Amino acid sequence: MSVQETKATSDWVFNINNMEQGIPRKLGEGLSTRVFPGDQAMLSVVRIAPHSTGTLHSHPQEQWGVLLEGELVRIQGGEEVAMKAGDFWRTPGGVEHGVRTGDAGAVVLDVFAPPRDEYRNPGEGFGV
């Protein structure tokens, strides 16, 4: 069996660039995600257009983020930090946070633990 055949028939294999997979969610103007919920954690692949801002928000779940592509400013706990591809961060539950992009857009992989119930279905907004 080829690798391509295996991926096509397995419901536990995903590709970060396959826009047909995951639960779609529009977080805000210029911010969209595809969500992959598990039992104990949840992944979210967030695509952020240039010159976009994510609303400051908080939630009880711990969140880790990895900047896969592009550049952005991470806003967290009143601090703003310029980030480049390869940088990652941890946000404890209850801490206000958001992002802002400049001329470059960004792709972020977020991990939530435990999963966010409001992200288990398609929708809009940060769910706060």
C-alpha positions as a Markdown table, in Angstrom:
| # | Residue | x | y | z |
|---|---|---|---|---|
| 1 | Met | 0.0 | 0.0 | 0.0 |
| 2 | Ser | 1.4 | 3.4 | -0.9 |
| 3 | Val | 1.7 | 6.4 | 1.4 |
| 4 | Gln | -0.9 | 8.2 | -0.6 |
| 5 | Glu | -3.4 | 5.4 | -0.2 |
| 6 | Thr | -2.9 | 5.2 | 3.5 |
| 7 | Lys | -3.5 | 8.9 | 4.1 |
| 8 | Ala | -6.7 | 8.8 | 2.0 |
| 9 | Thr | -8.3 | 6.0 | 4.1 |
| 10 | Ser | -7.2 | 7.0 | 7.6 |
| 11 | Asp | -9.5 | 9.2 | 9.6 |
| 12 | Trp | -6.6 | 10.0 | 12.1 |
| 13 | Val | -4.2 | 11.5 | 9.5 |
| 14 | Phe | -4.3 | 15.2 | 8.6 |
| 15 | Asn | -2.3 | 17.7 | 6.5 |
| 16 | Ile | -1.8 | 21.2 | 7.7 |
| 17 | Asn | -2.3 | 22.5 | 4.1 |
| 18 | Asn | -5.5 | 20.6 | 3.3 |
| 19 | Met | -8.2 | 23.2 | 3.6 |
| 20 | Glu | -10.9 | 20.5 | 3.3 |
| 21 | Gln | -10.0 | 19.0 | 6.7 |
| 22 | Gly | -10.9 | 20.2 | 10.2 |
| 23 | Ile | -13.8 | 22.3 | 11.5 |
| 24 | Pro | -13.8 | 25.8 | 9.8 |
| 25 | Arg | -14.2 | 28.9 | 11.9 |
| 26 | Lys | -13.9 | 32.6 | 11.1 |
| 27 | Leu | -12.2 | 34.3 | 14.1 |
| 28 | Gly | -12.5 | 37.8 | 12.7 |
| 29 | Glu | -11.8 | 39.9 | 9.6 |
| 30 | Gly | -8.7 | 38.4 | 8.0 |
| 31 | Leu | -8.4 | 35.5 | 10.6 |
| 32 | Ser | -9.7 | 32.0 | 9.9 |
| 33 | Thr | -8.9 | 28.6 | 11.3 |
| 34 | Arg | -9.5 | 24.9 | 10.9 |
| 35 | Val | -9.9 | 23.1 | 14.2 |
| 36 | Phe | -9.0 | 19.5 | 15.0 |
| 37 | Pro | -10.5 | 18.4 | 18.4 |
| 38 | Gly | -9.3 | 15.5 | 20.4 |
| 39 | Asp | -10.2 | 14.1 | 23.8 |
| 40 | Gln | -7.6 | 15.9 | 25.8 |
| 41 | Ala | -6.2 | 18.6 | 23.5 |
| 42 | Met | -7.3 | 20.5 | 20.4 |
| 43 | Leu | -5.2 | 21.9 | 17.4 |
| 44 | Ser | -6.2 | 25.0 | 15.5 |
| 45 | Val | -4.4 | 26.0 | 12.3 |
| 46 | Val | -4.9 | 29.8 | 12.1 |
| 47 | Arg | -4.3 | 31.8 | 8.9 |
| 48 | Ile | -3.9 | 35.5 | 9.4 |
| 49 | Ala | -4.0 | 38.0 | 6.5 |
| 50 | Pro | -1.6 | 41.0 | 6.3 |
| 51 | His | -2.7 | 44.0 | 8.4 |
| 52 | Ser | -5.2 | 42.0 | 10.6 |
| 53 | Thr | -5.8 | 42.2 | 14.3 |
| 54 | Gly | -7.2 | 39.4 | 16.5 |
| 55 | Thr | -9.5 | 40.7 | 19.2 |
| 56 | Leu | -8.0 | 40.6 | 22.7 |
| 57 | His | -9.6 | 37.8 | 24.6 |
| 58 | Ser | -9.1 | 35.1 | 27.3 |
| 59 | His | -10.4 | 31.7 | 28.0 |
| 60 | Pro | -9.9 | 29.1 | 30.8 |
| 61 | Gln | -7.9 | 26.7 | 28.6 |
| 62 | Glu | -4.1 | 26.7 | 28.4 |
| 63 | Gln | -2.9 | 27.6 | 24.9 |
| 64 | Trp | 0.4 | 27.1 | 23.1 |
| 65 | Gly | 1.1 | 28.7 | 19.8 |
| 66 | Val | 3.8 | 28.1 | 17.1 |
| 67 | Leu | 4.3 | 30.7 | 14.3 |
| 68 | Leu | 4.8 | 28.4 | 11.3 |
| 69 | Glu | 5.0 | 31.1 | 8.6 |
| 70 | Gly | 5.2 | 34.9 | 8.4 |
| 71 | Glu | 5.5 | 37.5 | 11.1 |
| 72 | Leu | 3.2 | 38.9 | 13.8 |
| 73 | Val | 3.1 | 40.8 | 17.1 |
| 74 | Arg | 1.9 | 38.6 | 20.0 |
| 75 | Ile | 0.0 | 40.6 | 22.6 |
| 76 | Gln | -0.3 | 38.9 | 26.0 |
| 77 | Gly | -0.8 | 40.2 | 29.5 |
| 78 | Gly | -0.2 | 43.8 | 28.4 |
| 79 | Glu | 3.1 | 43.1 | 26.6 |
| 80 | Glu | 3.7 | 43.2 | 22.8 |
| 81 | Val | 6.4 | 40.9 | 21.3 |
| 82 | Ala | 7.5 | 40.8 | 17.7 |
| 83 | Met | 7.5 | 37.1 | 16.5 |
| 84 | Lys | 9.0 | 35.4 | 13.4 |
| 85 | Ala | 8.5 | 31.9 | 12.0 |
| 86 | Gly | 9.8 | 29.3 | 14.4 |
| 87 | Asp | 8.9 | 31.3 | 17.6 |
| 88 | Phe | 6.4 | 29.8 | 20.0 |
| 89 | Trp | 4.6 | 30.9 | 23.2 |
| 90 | Arg | 2.5 | 29.7 | 26.1 |
| 91 | Thr | -0.6 | 31.4 | 27.3 |
| 92 | Pro | -2.0 | 30.3 | 30.7 |
| 93 | Gly | -5.7 | 30.1 | 31.1 |
| 94 | Gly | -7.4 | 33.4 | 31.9 |
| 95 | Val | -4.6 | 35.6 | 30.4 |
| 96 | Glu | -5.8 | 38.2 | 27.9 |
| 97 | His | -4.0 | 37.8 | 24.5 |
| 98 | Gly | -4.3 | 38.5 | 20.8 |
| 99 | Val | -2.2 | 39.1 | 17.6 |
| 100 | Arg | -1.5 | 41.7 | 15.0 |
| 101 | Thr | 0.1 | 41.4 | 11.6 |
| 102 | Gly | 1.9 | 44.0 | 9.4 |
| 103 | Asp | 2.8 | 43.6 | 5.8 |
| 104 | Ala | 3.3 | 39.9 | 6.1 |
| 105 | Gly | 0.5 | 37.5 | 7.0 |
| 106 | Ala | 1.0 | 34.5 | 9.3 |
| 107 | Val | 0.1 | 30.9 | 9.9 |
| 108 | Val | -0.1 | 29.8 | 13.5 |
| 109 | Leu | -0.6 | 26.4 | 15.0 |
| 110 | Asp | -2.4 | 26.7 | 18.3 |
| 111 | Val | -2.8 | 23.9 | 20.8 |
| 112 | Phe | -5.5 | 24.1 | 23.5 |
| 113 | Ala | -5.8 | 21.9 | 26.6 |
| 114 | Pro | -8.4 | 20.9 | 27.5 |
| 115 | Pro | -10.3 | 21.4 | 24.2 |
| 116 | Arg | -12.5 | 24.4 | 23.8 |
| 117 | Asp | -16.1 | 23.2 | 23.5 |
| 118 | Glu | -17.2 | 26.3 | 21.5 |
| 119 | Tyr | -14.7 | 25.3 | 18.8 |
| 120 | Arg | -16.1 | 21.8 | 18.3 |
| 121 | Asn | -18.6 | 23.2 | 15.7 |
| 122 | Pro | -18.2 | 25.6 | 12.8 |
| 123 | Gly | -18.8 | 29.2 | 13.7 |
| 124 | Glu | -17.5 | 32.7 | 14.0 |
| 125 | Gly | -15.6 | 34.7 | 16.7 |
| 126 | Phe | -13.2 | 33.7 | 19.4 |
| 127 | Gly | -16.0 | 32.1 | 21.4 |
| 128 | Val | -15.6 | 34.3 | 24.4 |
